């Protein structure tokens, strides 16, 4: 015969409901920041409502928060902002020349995707399929920028695009060993393959562009959580911090 003891608080197994809640609250407070940092390592979907941020929200529920999911998002975004500032401080002088002088194994950049706007000749988004990019994006930034340069040289100049027509290109690494360029120009879709070494050499004849802080910051912010307004605030705070550093404060 099996018996179950129930105390006056309604909890089974000898622990009161208050004790159970206290344990949950203590655990949540202790691991909150650690969990937020971990979320950033998984993928940019951590910041989406259908992503792993829900796991942090579950931890917050015992704390009697009004909207644990919204708070979880805020905590992760704050942690992301701190990581963005730290990463960008190490990546202000990265150029394509660095990537060319020290060739990166193409398998290391598998999964990167770059979207550029031909009319604006600008990088729209930089993402990765399996990592957040916040911790390591400075290592791969030259390669990603080089991919974008290849895209622009392949699709042509803004004058080649019909007036008022926007052309978006996505440049992804193909497991077969080639960079595959797919660009949508109006209703026309074209593909182009280029070997990794050839892709690195595309811009050698041109002047080597520097990956600016703004481009890198936007890339990191976008990779951490596309569509969130904190990205612009992150860049603003980063610029403010850089001004303080430059002024010696």
C-alpha positions as CSV (number, residue, x, y, z in Angstrom):
1,X,0.0,0.0,0.0
2,X,1.4,3.4,-1.0
3,X,0.6,6.6,1.0
4,X,1.2,10.2,0.0
5,X,1.5,12.8,2.7
6,X,0.0,16.2,2.1
7,X,0.7,19.2,4.3
8,X,-1.7,22.1,5.1
9,X,-0.4,24.1,2.1
10,X,-1.5,21.5,-0.4
11,X,1.9,20.3,-1.6
12,X,2.8,16.6,-1.7
13,X,5.9,14.9,-0.6
14,X,6.6,16.8,2.6
15,X,7.5,20.2,1.1
16,X,5.2,23.1,1.5
17,X,4.1,25.1,-1.5
18,X,5.9,28.1,-0.1
19,X,9.1,26.1,0.2
20,X,8.8,24.9,-3.4
21,X,8.2,28.4,-4.6
22,X,11.2,29.7,-2.6
23,X,13.4,27.1,-4.2
24,X,12.2,28.1,-7.6
25,X,12.8,31.8,-7.0
26,X,16.3,31.2,-5.6
27,X,17.2,29.1,-8.6
28,X,15.8,31.6,-11.0
29,X,17.7,34.5,-9.4
30,X,20.9,32.6,-9.3
31,X,20.9,31.4,-12.9
32,X,19.1,34.3,-14.6
33,X,22.1,36.1,-16.2
34,X,23.9,32.8,-16.9
35,X,20.8,31.6,-18.8
36,X,20.5,34.8,-20.7
37,X,24.1,34.6,-21.8
38,X,23.6,31.0,-22.8
39,X,20.6,31.9,-24.9
40,X,22.8,34.2,-27.0
41,X,25.1,31.3,-27.8
42,X,22.4,29.2,-29.3
43,X,21.0,31.3,-32.2
44,X,19.3,34.5,-33.1
45,X,16.0,32.7,-32.6
46,X,16.6,33.0,-28.9
47,X,15.2,36.5,-29.1
48,X,12.0,35.5,-30.9
49,X,8.8,34.7,-29.1
50,X,8.8,31.2,-30.5
51,X,12.5,30.6,-29.7
52,X,14.4,29.4,-26.7
53,X,13.7,32.6,-24.8
54,X,10.6,30.8,-23.6
55,X,12.8,28.6,-21.4
56,X,14.0,31.7,-19.6
57,X,10.4,32.9,-19.3
58,X,9.5,29.6,-17.6
59,X,12.2,30.2,-15.0
60,X,10.7,33.6,-14.3
61,X,7.2,32.4,-13.7
62,X,7.8,31.5,-10.0
63,X,8.9,35.1,-9.4
64,X,5.3,36.2,-9.9
65,X,6.2,38.5,-12.8
66,X,3.4,40.1,-14.7
67,X,4.8,39.2,-18.1
68,X,7.6,36.8,-17.7
69,X,8.1,36.4,-21.5
70,X,8.5,40.1,-22.1
71,X,10.9,40.3,-19.1
72,X,12.9,37.3,-20.5
73,X,13.3,39.1,-23.8
74,X,14.4,42.3,-22.0
75,X,17.0,40.4,-20.0
76,X,18.4,38.7,-23.1
77,X,18.5,41.9,-25.1
78,X,20.4,43.6,-22.2
79,X,22.9,40.8,-22.1
80,X,23.2,41.0,-25.9
81,X,24.0,44.7,-25.7
82,X,26.9,44.1,-23.3
83,X,28.2,41.4,-25.6
84,X,27.9,43.7,-28.6
85,X,29.9,46.4,-27.0
86,X,32.6,43.9,-26.0
87,X,32.8,42.3,-29.4
88,X,32.9,45.6,-31.4
89,X,35.8,46.9,-29.3
90,X,37.9,44.1,-30.7
91,X,36.9,44.5,-34.4
92,X,37.5,48.1,-35.4
93,X,40.5,47.4,-37.7
94,X,39.4,44.2,-39.5
95,X,39.8,44.3,-43.3
96,X,39.5,42.0,-46.2
97,X,43.3,42.1,-46.5
98,X,43.4,40.2,-43.1
99,X,41.3,37.4,-44.6
100,X,43.4,37.2,-47.7
101,X,46.7,37.1,-45.9
102,X,45.4,34.4,-43.6
103,X,43.0,32.2,-45.6
104,X,40.2,30.8,-43.6
105,X,39.1,27.2,-44.1
106,X,35.8,27.4,-46.0
107,X,34.2,24.8,-43.7
108,X,34.6,27.4,-40.9
109,X,32.2,29.8,-42.6
110,X,29.6,27.2,-43.7
111,X,26.2,28.6,-43.0
112,X,26.9,32.3,-43.3
113,X,24.5,34.3,-45.4
114,X,24.7,37.8,-46.6
115,X,22.0,40.0,-48.1
116,X,22.9,43.2,-50.0
117,X,20.9,46.0,-51.6
118,X,22.3,46.7,-55.0
119,X,20.7,50.1,-55.3
120,X,22.2,51.3,-52.0
121,X,25.3,49.2,-52.5
122,X,25.0,48.2,-48.8
123,X,24.8,45.2,-46.7
124,X,21.3,44.6,-45.4
125,X,21.7,41.6,-43.2
126,X,24.4,39.2,-42.1
127,X,23.4,36.0,-40.4
128,X,24.4,32.5,-39.5
129,X,22.3,29.4,-39.5
130,X,23.7,27.8,-36.4
131,X,25.4,30.4,-34.1
132,X,24.6,33.8,-32.8
133,X,27.7,35.4,-34.2
134,X,28.1,37.7,-31.3
135,X,31.2,35.9,-29.9
136,X,32.9,35.1,-33.1
137,X,31.6,37.5,-35.8
138,X,34.7,39.6,-35.6
139,X,36.7,36.5,-36.8
140,X,34.6,36.0,-39.9
141,X,33.6,39.6,-40.6
142,X,36.3,40.0,-43.4
143,X,35.0,36.9,-45.1
144,X,31.4,38.0,-44.9
145,X,32.2,41.4,-46.2
146,X,34.2,39.9,-49.0
147,X,31.2,37.8,-49.9
148,X,29.1,41.0,-50.1
149,X,31.8,42.6,-52.3
150,X,31.6,39.7,-54.6
151,X,27.8,40.0,-54.8
152,X,28.0,43.6,-55.7
153,X,30.6,43.0,-58.4
154,X,28.6,40.1,-59.8
155,X,25.2,41.8,-60.0
156,X,26.7,45.1,-61.3
157,X,26.4,48.8,-60.5
158,X,23.3,50.6,-59.4
159,X,23.1,51.9,-63.0
160,X,22.7,48.4,-64.2
161,X,19.5,48.0,-62.2
162,X,16.3,49.5,-63.6
163,X,15.4,52.8,-62.0
164,X,13.4,52.3,-58.8
165,X,13.8,48.5,-58.8
166,X,15.3,46.9,-55.8
167,X,17.6,43.9,-56.2
168,X,18.3,41.7,-53.2
169,X,21.0,39.0,-53.3
170,X,21.7,36.2,-50.9
171,X,25.2,34.8,-50.8
172,X,25.5,31.4,-49.0
173,X,28.2,28.9,-48.6
174,X,27.5,25.7,-50.5
175,X,28.6,22.4,-48.8
176,X,30.0,21.3,-52.2
177,X,32.8,23.8,-51.8
178,X,31.5,26.8,-53.7
179,X,30.0,30.1,-52.8
180,X,26.6,30.2,-54.4
181,X,25.2,33.6,-55.3
182,X,21.5,33.8,-55.8
183,X,20.1,37.2,-56.7
184,X,16.6,38.3,-57.4
185,X,16.5,41.1,-59.9
186,X,12.8,41.9,-60.5
187,X,11.3,38.6,-61.7
188,X,14.7,37.3,-62.9
189,X,16.6,34.9,-60.7
190,X,20.2,34.0,-61.6
191,X,22.8,31.8,-59.9
192,X,26.5,32.0,-60.0
193,X,29.2,29.7,-58.4
194,X,32.6,30.7,-57.3
195,X,35.3,28.8,-55.5
196,X,36.2,30.0,-52.0
197,X,39.7,31.1,-53.1
198,X,38.3,32.9,-56.1
199,X,35.8,34.6,-53.9
200,X,38.6,35.9,-51.7
201,X,40.5,37.2,-54.6
202,X,37.6,39.1,-56.2
203,X,38.4,42.5,-54.7
204,X,42.2,42.3,-54.8
205,X,42.4,44.6,-57.8
206,X,40.2,47.2,-56.0
207,X,41.1,49.1,-52.9
208,X,40.7,47.1,-49.7
209,X,37.6,48.4,-47.9
210,X,37.6,48.5,-44.1
211,X,34.8,46.9,-42.2
212,X,33.4,49.9,-40.4
213,X,32.2,49.9,-36.9
214,X,28.7,50.7,-38.1
215,X,28.6,47.7,-40.5
216,X,29.9,45.4,-37.9
217,X,27.6,46.6,-35.2
218,X,24.6,46.3,-37.5
219,X,25.7,42.8,-38.4
220,X,26.1,41.8,-34.8
221,X,22.8,43.3,-33.8
222,X,20.9,41.7,-36.7
223,X,22.5,38.3,-36.0
224,X,21.5,38.6,-32.3
225,X,17.8,39.3,-33.0
226,X,16.6,40.7,-36.3
227,X,13.7,43.2,-36.1
228,X,14.3,44.3,-32.6
229,X,14.5,48.1,-31.8
230,X,17.3,47.5,-29.3
231,X,19.7,47.2,-32.3
232,X,19.7,50.9,-32.9
233,X,20.0,51.7,-29.2
234,X,23.0,49.3,-29.1
235,X,24.7,51.2,-31.8
236,X,23.9,54.6,-30.2
237,X,25.3,53.4,-26.8
238,X,28.3,51.9,-28.5
239,X,29.1,55.3,-30.2
240,X,28.6,57.1,-27.0
241,X,31.1,54.7,-25.3
242,X,33.6,55.2,-28.1
243,X,33.3,59.0,-27.7
244,X,34.0,58.7,-24.0
245,X,37.1,56.5,-24.7
246,X,38.4,59.0,-27.3
247,X,37.9,61.9,-25.0
248,X,39.8,60.1,-22.3
249,X,37.0,59.8,-19.8
